[in-house]
């Protein structure tokens, strides 16, 4: 994982699914979902789905859409970008290998040929602000209809997530599932 992808520290990858967590005052909220392997066709489909379901084109809405896109795609080459020269900071995603951009403000995915994107920078880490927001969870839940969202009575942060009882339990269940302890199940699509 690239060091610039600080926002992915809140993502927990298991064999059967992924979880994203966000610390709250006295507990932690989780959302459990499936990430997709990155292919150009899948990326475009996810991009269009997010565009259709995004509610706001303001700076926070664009940042939320870009982060949800990154959370849903299995690709360590995706970077959250922002252009501080644009009003209210423009946010988008760039594939650092192909230079393809996913700009949620324009309704299109394109090669990086737009002049205002040239001044863009990789989004810097900003501490607690790198934790997923409620708005991010809301959009992720709308985009990934099979996701499950739930609170946990344990306050989990980046500092204590490695010693979290809840996360250890989830990892253990995932391991047992992968070993066939609960039986063998075929994955299927609900398309």
C-alpha positions as CSV (number, residue, x, y, z in Angstrom):
1,X,0.0,0.0,0.0
2,X,1.4,3.4,-1.0
3,X,2.2,5.6,2.0
4,X,-0.1,8.3,0.4
5,X,-3.1,5.9,1.0
6,X,-3.4,6.8,4.7
7,X,-7.2,6.6,4.4
8,X,-6.9,2.8,3.8
9,X,-5.6,2.2,7.3
10,X,-9.3,2.1,8.4
11,X,-9.9,-0.8,5.9
12,X,-9.6,-4.3,7.2
13,X,-9.2,-7.0,4.4
14,X,-10.5,-10.4,5.2
15,X,-10.8,-13.4,2.8
16,X,-14.5,-13.3,2.6
17,X,-15.2,-9.6,2.8
18,X,-13.8,-6.2,3.8
19,X,-14.6,-4.0,6.7
20,X,-14.2,-0.3,7.1
21,X,-14.4,1.3,10.6
22,X,-14.8,4.8,12.0
23,X,-14.2,5.6,15.6
24,X,-17.0,7.5,17.3
25,X,-17.1,9.1,20.8
26,X,-17.9,5.9,22.8
27,X,-18.0,3.1,20.2
28,X,-17.1,2.3,16.6
29,X,-19.2,2.0,13.5
30,X,-18.3,-0.7,10.9
31,X,-19.5,-1.3,7.4
32,X,-18.9,-4.7,5.9
33,X,-18.8,-5.0,2.1
34,X,-17.2,-6.7,-0.9
35,X,-14.4,-5.0,-2.8
36,X,-14.1,-5.5,-6.6
37,X,-11.0,-6.5,-8.5
38,X,-9.8,-3.6,-10.5
39,X,-10.4,-3.8,-14.2
40,X,-11.1,-0.9,-16.5
41,X,-14.7,-2.1,-17.1
42,X,-15.3,-2.7,-13.3
43,X,-13.8,0.7,-12.4
44,X,-16.0,2.5,-15.0
45,X,-19.1,0.7,-13.7
46,X,-18.3,1.5,-10.1
47,X,-17.5,5.1,-11.1
48,X,-20.8,5.5,-12.9
49,X,-22.7,3.9,-10.0
50,X,-21.2,6.3,-7.5
51,X,-21.9,9.3,-9.8
52,X,-25.6,8.2,-10.0
53,X,-25.9,7.9,-6.2
54,X,-23.8,10.8,-5.1
55,X,-26.0,13.6,-3.6
56,X,-23.6,16.6,-3.6
57,X,-21.1,18.0,-6.0
58,X,-19.6,20.3,-3.3
59,X,-16.0,19.7,-2.0
60,X,-17.0,17.3,0.7
61,X,-19.3,15.4,-1.7
62,X,-16.5,15.0,-4.2
63,X,-14.1,13.8,-1.6
64,X,-16.6,11.3,-0.3
65,X,-17.3,9.9,-3.8
66,X,-13.6,9.6,-4.5
67,X,-12.9,7.8,-1.2
68,X,-15.8,5.4,-1.7
69,X,-14.5,4.6,-5.2
70,X,-11.1,3.8,-3.6
71,X,-12.6,1.7,-0.9
72,X,-14.6,-0.4,-3.4
73,X,-11.7,-1.1,-5.8
74,X,-8.9,-3.6,-5.0
75,X,-6.0,-1.6,-6.4
76,X,-3.1,-0.1,-4.5
77,X,-2.3,2.3,-7.3
78,X,-5.3,4.5,-6.8
79,X,-4.6,7.9,-5.2
80,X,-6.9,10.5,-3.7
81,X,-6.0,13.7,-5.4
82,X,-7.0,17.3,-4.8
83,X,-6.4,20.6,-6.6
84,X,-6.0,23.4,-4.0
85,X,-6.2,26.0,-6.8
86,X,-9.8,25.2,-7.5
87,X,-12.5,26.7,-5.4
88,X,-13.3,24.5,-2.4
89,X,-10.6,22.0,-3.5
90,X,-11.5,19.7,-6.2
91,X,-11.2,16.0,-5.3
92,X,-10.7,13.0,-7.7
93,X,-9.0,9.7,-8.0
94,X,-6.0,9.0,-10.2
95,X,-4.4,5.7,-11.1
96,X,-0.7,6.4,-10.6
97,X,0.3,3.8,-13.1
98,X,-2.0,4.6,-16.0
99,X,-2.7,8.3,-15.1
100,X,-6.4,7.6,-15.7
101,X,-8.5,9.9,-13.6
102,X,-12.0,9.4,-12.1
103,X,-13.3,13.0,-11.7
104,X,-16.7,12.9,-10.0
105,X,-17.3,16.6,-10.8
106,X,-17.4,16.1,-14.6
107,X,-19.3,12.8,-15.0
108,X,-16.5,11.2,-16.9
109,X,-13.4,9.1,-16.6
110,X,-10.6,10.1,-18.8
111,X,-6.9,10.1,-19.3
112,X,-5.3,13.0,-17.4
113,X,-5.7,15.5,-20.2
114,X,-7.5,18.3,-18.3
115,X,-5.3,21.3,-17.6
116,X,-6.8,22.1,-14.2
117,X,-5.8,18.6,-13.0
118,X,-2.1,19.3,-13.6
119,X,-1.8,21.3,-10.4
120,X,-3.4,18.5,-8.4
121,X,-1.5,16.9,-5.5
122,X,-1.8,13.6,-3.7
123,X,-4.0,14.3,-0.7
124,X,-1.8,14.6,2.4
125,X,-2.6,12.9,5.7
126,X,-4.6,15.1,8.0
127,X,-4.8,13.0,11.2
128,X,-8.3,12.1,12.4
129,X,-9.8,13.7,9.2
130,X,-8.5,10.6,7.3
131,X,-11.0,8.4,9.2
132,X,-14.1,7.7,7.1
133,X,-17.0,10.0,7.7
134,X,-20.7,9.2,8.2
135,X,-21.3,10.6,4.8
136,X,-18.8,8.1,3.4
137,X,-20.6,5.2,5.1
138,X,-23.9,6.5,3.8
139,X,-22.7,6.6,0.2
140,X,-20.9,3.2,0.5
141,X,-24.1,1.7,1.8
142,X,-26.1,3.1,-1.1
143,X,-23.6,2.0,-3.7
144,X,-22.9,-1.5,-2.3
145,X,-26.4,-2.8,-1.6
146,X,-25.2,-6.0,0.0
147,X,-23.2,-4.1,2.6
148,X,-23.9,-4.4,6.3
149,X,-23.5,-1.5,8.7
150,X,-23.4,-1.9,12.5
151,X,-22.1,-0.3,15.7
152,X,-19.7,-2.1,18.0
153,X,-19.5,-1.3,21.7
154,X,-15.7,-1.2,21.6
155,X,-14.0,2.1,20.7
156,X,-11.5,1.1,18.1
157,X,-8.9,3.5,16.8
158,X,-5.8,3.1,14.6
159,X,-3.7,3.0,17.8
160,X,-5.6,0.0,19.3
161,X,-7.1,-1.8,16.3
162,X,-4.4,-4.5,16.4
163,X,-5.5,-5.4,19.9
164,X,-9.2,-5.1,19.4
165,X,-11.3,-8.1,20.6
166,X,-13.9,-7.5,17.9
167,X,-11.5,-7.4,15.0
168,X,-9.6,-10.5,16.4
169,X,-13.0,-12.3,16.5
170,X,-13.8,-11.3,13.0
171,X,-10.4,-12.5,11.7
172,X,-10.9,-15.8,13.6
173,X,-14.3,-16.4,12.1
174,X,-13.0,-15.5,8.6
175,X,-10.1,-18.0,9.0
176,X,-12.5,-20.8,10.1
177,X,-14.8,-20.0,7.2
178,X,-11.9,-20.2,4.7
179,X,-10.9,-23.5,6.2
180,X,-14.4,-24.9,5.6
181,X,-15.3,-25.3,9.3
182,X,-18.8,-24.0,8.5
183,X,-19.1,-26.1,5.3
184,X,-18.2,-25.2,1.7
185,X,-20.2,-22.6,-0.1
186,X,-19.9,-21.4,-3.6
187,X,-19.8,-17.7,-4.2
188,X,-22.6,-16.4,-6.4
189,X,-23.8,-13.1,-7.8
190,X,-27.2,-11.8,-7.1
191,X,-27.4,-10.2,-10.6
